[in-house]
Amino acid sequence: MTDVERLLRELAPQVLAALVRRYGDFDAGEDAVQEALLAASQQWPEEGVPDHPKGWLITTASRRRIEQWRSETARRRREEAVAHHEPPEPEPVSGVDDTLTLLLLCCHPSLTRPSQVALTLRAVGGLTTAEIARAFLVPEATIGQRISRAKQKLKGERLTNDDRPERLTAVLQVLYLIFTEGHTASSGDALSRVELTTEAIRLVRQLHAERPDDGEVAGLLALMLLTEARRPARVDATGALVPLAEQDRTRWNRAFIDEGVALITNALATAPVGPYQLQAAIAAVHDEAATAEETDWAQILTLYDLLRVVAPGPMVTLNRVVAFAQVHGPERGLAELGEAAKHLGGHHRVDAIRAHLLETTGDRAAARDAYLAAARRTLSLPEQAYLQSRAAQLALSL
């Protein structure tokens, strides 16, 4: 990604927020912003980035928005009113983060929660419809319909951010999903997408600065930091995936770990417990263990039992199986996995966990087959390579 592309990605949601606040109509504003971004991508590499790139984009997009307005039906009635809408002057980036504002605007109370999340992931996170679908574990067509309906619902409506507290839950879920997609990309040849994890952490930091006493905001920030801390050790020198138990823990980001542990310790002591705090507490147990063997799996299992009550879900169920097997043995873990798999469909992690547990029991042939089944089901090339390598190693020992 070039410097210009990186800048445009950062500014796009800020420009869209400015247009939606000024003119309303999310869908038309998005079209105008896309045309401004296209113009910038063609002009800036040759002519140089303007002194106020955000203002340049807002001006260009606003002019395009007015052109769209003039070309709509009932032109004669509207032209007189439109003539009074002059494009805003170029402006420096202010202290107000329009990216965060757009997140809140997209979580409009007239939209359903799934539509809020899908729209903000698309508009702010820059994720494709396919990536959002994989994050939700639902068909791509379903996400496409949600986004389309959300845009139609917001058409012609001026948005405000007056309902910030009510929208916060949806915003946190959006940021969590953006981070998750960045931490382990659901497809492609890269294990992670650092630009997504970095942006998610930046936005949650700003939310935490605004709401320092909100335990779930603090919990989400802690979870992201404690998870991102392990990223430097997740691949080896060749780019191959390294599982948690085999990672070089000296490569973990100690500053992130210290900050995350402090955040979650304070949140658990001062605020009502929520799902992000519980997930952060689990991550903290992993990060504070000096070696994989020293991991307190009993504590992790207890936390997953609580999380399963507070926020049940397929990934919680699968992760709990791993902790259960560590505490009670792989055979009992396989029995738990068999029950969980009845409700989880063909997700590749079911096969991957089964493979690991079978390998632990000594059933190498069955483990090899399960690794290969998991490899066929994941769209992540690094995950495919790792799973296939595990199967190949087991094949040599048969």
C-alpha positions in Angstrom: 0.0 0.0 0.0 1.5 3.4 -1.0 1.5 6.5 1.2 -1.3 8.0 -0.9 -3.4 4.9 -0.6 -2.9 4.7 3.1 -3.8 8.4 3.5 -7.0 8.0 1.4 -8.0 5.0 3.4 -7.6 7.0 6.6 -9.5 10.0 5.4 -12.4 8.3 3.5 -14.6 7.8 6.6 -13.9 11.3 7.9 -14.9 12.8 4.6 -18.1 10.7 4.4 -19.0 11.8 8.0 -18.6 15.4 6.9 -20.9 15.0 3.9 -23.5 13.1 5.8 -23.6 15.7 8.5 -23.9 18.5 5.9 -26.2 17.1 3.3 -27.8 13.9 4.7 -28.4 10.9 2.5 -25.7 8.3 3.4 -25.9 6.4 0.1 -25.5 9.5 -2.1 -22.7 10.8 0.1 -20.8 7.5 -0.2 -21.0 7.7 -4.0 -19.7 11.3 -4.0 -16.8 10.3 -1.7 -15.8 7.4 -3.9 -15.6 9.8 -6.9 -13.4 12.2 -4.8 -11.2 9.4 -3.8 -10.8 8.2 -7.4 -9.9 11.8 -8.4 -7.3 12.0 -5.6 -5.8 8.6 -6.4 -5.2 9.8 -10.0 -4.0 13.4 -9.2 -2.1 13.3 -6.0 0.7 10.8 -7.1 1.5 13.2 -10.0 0.7 16.6 -8.6 1.5 16.0 -4.9 -0.7 15.8 -1.9 -2.4 19.1 -1.2 -1.7 21.0 2.0 -5.1 20.1 3.5 -5.9 16.7 1.9 -9.1 16.2 4.0 -10.4 19.6 3.0 -9.6 18.9 -0.6 -11.6 15.7 -0.5 -14.5 17.3 1.3 -14.6 20.1 -1.3 -14.4 17.7 -4.2 -17.0 15.3 -2.8 -19.3 18.2 -1.9 -19.2 19.5 -5.5 -20.0 16.1 -6.8 -22.9 15.7 -4.3 -24.3 19.0 -5.5 -24.1 17.9 -9.1 -26.0 14.7 -8.1 -28.6 16.8 -6.4 -29.1 19.0 -9.4 -29.5 16.1 -11.7 -32.2 14.4 -9.6 -35.9 14.6 -10.4 -37.8 17.8 -9.7 -34.6 19.7 -10.8 -36.3 23.1 -11.2 -37.6 23.1 -7.7 -34.3 22.2 -6.2 -31.9 24.2 -8.1 -32.7 27.5 -6.3 -32.2 25.8 -2.9 -29.0 24.0 -4.1 -27.5 27.3 -5.2 -27.2 28.3 -1.6 -25.2 25.2 -0.7 -21.6 26.2 -1.4 -18.9 23.6 -0.9 -17.1 24.0 2.4 -13.7 25.6 2.3 -10.7 23.3 2.7 -10.1 22.7 6.4 -7.3 21.3 8.4 -7.9 18.1 10.3 -9.5 19.2 13.6 -9.3 17.6 17.0 -12.6 15.9 16.4 -12.2 12.5 14.8 -14.8 12.2 12.1 -14.0 8.5 11.7 -15.4 7.9 15.2 -18.3 10.2 14.5 -19.1 8.2 11.4 -19.1 5.0 13.5 -21.7 6.5 15.8 -23.7 7.8 12.9 -23.9 4.5 11.2 -25.3 2.9 14.4 -28.5 4.8 13.9 -31.4 3.6 16.1 -33.7 3.1 13.1 -31.4 0.2 12.0 -31.4 -3.3 13.3 -28.2 -4.3 15.2 -27.0 -6.6 12.4 -27.5 -3.8 9.8 -25.7 -1.3 12.1 -22.7 -3.6 12.3 -22.6 -4.5 8.7 -22.9 -0.9 7.5 -20.3 0.5 9.8 -17.9 -2.3 8.9 -18.3 -1.5 5.2 -18.2 2.3 5.5 -15.6 2.8 8.3 -13.7 -0.5 8.4 -13.4 -0.7 4.6 -14.1 -4.5 4.7 -15.6 -6.1 1.7 -19.0 -7.8 1.8 -17.3 -11.2 1.7 -15.0 -10.3 4.7 -18.0 -9.1 6.7 -19.9 -12.3 5.9 -17.0 -14.5 7.1 -16.8 -12.4 10.3 -20.5 -13.1 11.0 -20.4 -16.7 9.7 -23.3 -16.0 7.4 -23.8 -16.1 3.6 -22.4 -13.1 1.7 -25.8 -12.5 0.1 -27.2 -11.9 3.6 -24.7 -9.2 4.4 -25.2 -7.6 1.0 -28.9 -7.3 1.7 -28.3 -5.9 5.2 -26.1 -3.2 3.8 -28.5 -2.3 1.0 -31.5 -2.1 3.3 -29.5 0.0 5.8 -28.6 2.5 3.1 -32.2 2.7 1.9 -33.4 3.2 5.5 -31.0 6.1 5.9 -31.7 7.7 2.5 -32.7 11.3 2.9 -32.3 11.3 6.7 -29.9 13.7 8.4 -28.0 11.8 11.0 -26.9 13.1 14.4 -24.8 11.5 17.1 -27.1 12.4 20.0 -27.8 8.8 20.8 -24.2 7.9 21.5 -24.8 5.8 24.7 -27.5 3.7 22.9 -25.2 3.1 19.9 -22.1 2.2 21.9 -22.8 -1.5 22.1 -23.1 -1.7 18.3 -19.9 0.4 17.9 -18.0 -1.9 20.2 -19.1 -5.0 18.3 -18.0 -3.3 15.0 -14.6 -2.5 16.3 -14.2 -6.0 17.7 -15.0 -7.5 14.3 -12.7 -5.1 12.5 -9.9 -6.1 14.9 -10.7 -9.8 14.6 -10.5 -9.7 10.8 -7.2 -7.8 11.1 -5.8 -10.2 13.6 -6.5 -13.3 11.6 -7.5 -12.5 8.0 -10.4 -14.7 6.9 -8.9 -15.2 3.5 -5.8 -14.4 1.4 -2.1 -15.0 1.7 -1.4 -12.8 4.8 -2.1 -14.1 8.3 -3.0 -10.6 9.6 -3.9 -7.2 8.3 -2.1 -4.7 10.6 -3.9 -1.7 9.2 -7.2 -3.0 10.6 -5.9 -3.9 14.0 -4.1 -0.6 14.3 -7.2 1.4 13.3 -9.4 -0.6 15.7 -7.1 0.0 18.6 -6.8 3.7 17.7 -10.6 4.2 17.7 -11.1 2.2 20.9 -8.4 4.3 22.6 -10.5 7.4 21.7 -13.7 5.8 23.0 -11.9 5.0 26.3 -10.6 8.6 26.6 -14.2 9.8 26.2 -15.7 7.1 28.5 -12.9 6.1 31.0 -15.3 4.6 33.5 -17.0 2.3 31.0 -15.9 -1.2 31.8 -16.7 -2.8 28.5 -14.8 0.0 26.5 -11.8 -0.6 28.8 -12.2 -4.4 28.4 -12.3 -4.2 24.6 -9.2 -2.0 24.6 -7.4 -4.4 26.9 -8.5 -7.4 24.8 -7.1 -5.8 21.7 -3.8 -4.8 23.3 -3.3 -8.2 24.9 -4.0 -10.0 21.6 -2.0 -7.7 19.4 0.9 -8.1 21.8 1.4 -11.6 20.5 1.4 -10.7 16.8 5.3 -10.4 16.4 5.6 -14.1 17.4 2.7 -15.5 15.4 4.8 -16.1 12.2 8.4 -17.4 11.9 11.1 -16.0 9.6 9.5 -17.6 6.6 6.1 -16.2 7.3 4.7 -19.6 8.5 2.1 -19.6 11.3 3.3 -20.4 14.8 0.7 -21.7 17.2 0.4 -20.0 20.6 2.1 -22.9 22.5 5.2 -22.7 20.3 5.7 -18.9 20.2 8.8 -17.2 21.3 7.3 -15.2 24.1 10.3 -12.8 24.3 9.0 -11.4 21.0 5.7 -10.4 22.6 5.0 -6.7 23.0 5.6 -6.2 26.7 4.3 -2.6 26.7 1.0 -3.7 25.3 0.7 -6.5 27.8 1.4 -4.2 30.8 -1.1 -1.7 29.5 -3.7 -4.4 28.8 -3.3 -6.1 32.2 -3.6 -2.7 34.0 -6.8 -1.9 32.1 -8.5 -5.2 32.7 -7.5 -5.3 36.4 -9.0 -1.9 37.0 -12.1 -2.6 34.9 -12.9 -5.9 36.7 -12.5 -4.1 40.1 -14.6 -1.1 39.3 -17.3 -1.9 36.7 -20.0 -4.5 36.0 -18.5 -7.5 34.3 -19.2 -7.9 30.6 -18.1 -10.1 27.7 -15.2 -8.0 26.5 -13.8 -7.9 30.1 -14.0 -11.7 30.4 -12.2 -12.2 27.0 -9.6 -9.7 28.1 -9.1 -11.6 31.4 -8.6 -14.8 29.4 -6.0 -13.1 27.1 -4.2 -11.7 30.2 -3.9 -15.2 31.7 -2.2 -16.4 28.5 0.1 -13.3 28.2 1.2 -13.5 31.9 2.3 -17.1 31.6 6.1 -17.2 31.2 5.8 -20.5 29.2 3.0 -22.4 27.7 3.3 -25.1 30.4 2.7 -22.4 33.1 -0.7 -21.3 31.6 -3.4 -21.5 34.2 -5.9 -23.4 32.2 -8.3 -24.0 35.1 -8.7 -20.2 35.5 -9.2 -19.9 31.7 -11.9 -22.6 31.8 -13.7 -20.8 34.6 -13.7 -17.6 32.7 -15.0 -19.4 29.6 -17.8 -20.9 31.7 -18.8 -17.3 32.7 -18.5 -16.0 29.2 -20.7 -18.8 27.9 -23.4 -17.5 30.2 -22.9 -13.8 29.5 -22.3 -14.0 25.8 -22.8 -17.5 24.3 -21.6 -18.1 20.8 -19.9 -20.6 18.5 -16.4 -19.3 19.0 -16.9 -19.2 22.8 -18.0 -22.8 22.7 -15.0 -23.9 20.6 -12.5 -22.0 22.7 -14.0 -23.4 25.8 -13.5 -27.0 24.5 -9.8 -26.3 24.2 -9.6 -25.1 27.8 -11.8 -28.0 28.9 -9.4 -30.5 27.2 -6.4 -28.9 28.8 -7.9 -29.3 32.3 -9.7 -32.7 31.9 -7.8 -34.4 29.1 -8.1 -34.8 25.3 -10.6 -37.7 25.4 -13.1 -35.7 27.4 -12.3 -32.8 25.2 -13.3 -34.8 22.1 -16.6 -35.7 23.7 -17.3 -32.0 24.4 -16.3 -31.1 20.9 -18.7 -33.7 19.5 -21.6 -32.0 21.3 -20.5 -28.6 20.2 -20.0 -29.6 16.6 -23.7 -30.5 16.3 -24.5 -26.7 16.5 -21.5 -25.3 14.6 -21.7 -26.6 11.1 -18.6 -27.1 9.0 -16.3 -24.4 10.4 -12.7 -25.2 9.9 -11.8 -24.6 13.5 -13.9 -27.6 14.6 -11.7 -29.9 12.5 -8.5 -28.1 13.6 -9.4 -28.6 17.3 -10.4 -32.2 16.7 -7.1 -32.8 14.9 -5.1 -31.4 17.8 -7.0 -33.4 20.3 -6.7 -36.6 18.3 -3.0 -36.1 17.9 -2.7 -35.6 21.6 -4.4 -39.0 22.2 -2.0 -40.7 19.8 -4.5 -41.3 17.0 -2.3 -40.0 14.3 -4.2 -41.3 11.3 -7.5 -39.7 12.4 -5.6 -36.5 13.3 -4.0 -36.3 9.9 -7.4 -36.6 8.2 -8.9 -33.9 10.5 -6.0 -31.5 9.7 -6.6 -32.0 6.0 -10.3 -31.5 6.4 -9.6 -28.2 8.3 -7.2 -27.1 5.6 -9.8 -27.6 2.9 -12.3 -25.5 4.8 -10.2 -22.4 5.6 -9.7 -19.6 3.0 -6.6 -18.3 4.9 -3.5 -19.5 3.0 -1.2 -19.3 6.1 -3.7 -21.4 8.0 -3.9 -23.9 5.1 -0.2 -24.2 4.9 0.1 -24.8 8.7 -2.7 -27.4 8.7 -1.3 -29.2 5.7 2.2 -29.3 7.3 0.8 -30.8 10.4 -0.9 -33.5 8.4 2.3 -34.2 6.4 4.3 -34.6 9.6 1.8 -37.1 10.9 1.8 -39.0 7.7 5.6 -39.5 8.0 5.1 -41.1 11.4 2.4 -43.6 10.3 
